[in-house]
């Protein structure tokens, strides 16, 4: 079993779409927290650039993260579809591991 993995995903939305994006992004937090291997899934909004949102995610291992990324559950499909109209470019996604 591999060590837990942290993901930082940054999404920038089009100007004027912040409220709509926040509601959409926040709506996927509760069901994602129920996914196997999800340890944390938090949405943050930049205090200096309100059109920028960040997900802080922690997953039990690489396998749990891969299952999440490949998921076709309704909340993920809805996010992908609706976010296409709101996002300004592609999200930035980076993976991290704690040093010991």
N, C-alpha and C positions, 0 to 999 in steps of 0.2 A: 504494500500500500504506500502510495506517495504522500508527501507532506501536503497540508492544505495550500490552496492557491488563492491569491487575492486578485481581483480584476478591478481595474479602474476604467470605466467607459464614459467618455465625454461626448455629449451630443449638443450641437449648436443648432438652434431653431431659427427660423426666419423672424425678422423683426415684426412685432405685433402678434406673434403666435405663442407668446410665453405662457399665458393662462391656459390656453387649450392644450399645449404640450405638457404643462405640469399635471393637469388632470389625467391625461392619457398615460403619462409615465408613472404617476403615482398609482394608477389603477392596476398595474401589473405587479406591484410590490407584494401584496398579500398572497396571490397564488404562487408567485415565484418562491416565496419563503416556504411553501409547502412541498416544493420539489425535493426529491431525494438528494441528500448531500449538500443542500444549501444551508450554510451556517449564518450568513448575513446578506442582506440585500437592501441597501438604503439609497434613497434618492436625495440628492443635494442640488441646490441652485446657487450659482455664483452670486456673491454680494456685489461684485464690481461689474459683472457682465450678465444681466438677468436672462439673456437668451441662451446662456450656457448652463447645461445640466450635467450632473455627474452621478453615475451609479458606483457605489462602493459595494463590491460583492466579495464574499468569501465562500469557497467551496471546499468540501471535505478532501477532494483529490482531483487529479486531472480527469478521471473518468466521469465524475459527477459534472464537472464543467463541460466536458464534451457532450454529455447527454443533454444538458441544458441548451447548449448551442445548436444542437441538432433537433431540438424539440419542435413538434408541430402541434402542441396543445393550443387551444383557442386563444388564450391571452397573448401568446407569442405571435401567432399569425395575425391577430388584430393589430398588435403593435407594429409589426413590419409593414403592414398595409397602410395604416394611418400615418405613421411616422414619415413615410416617403413624401407626403405632401407638406409636412411641417419642417423637416430637417433642412439645414443649410449644409449640404455636403454629406459625406459619410462620417459616422461616428469614429472616434479614436478609441481603440481598445488596447490596453496593455495588461500583461499578466505579471504578477509579482509573487515572490516567496519570501517568507521571513528568514532572516539570517540567524544562525544559531552559533 
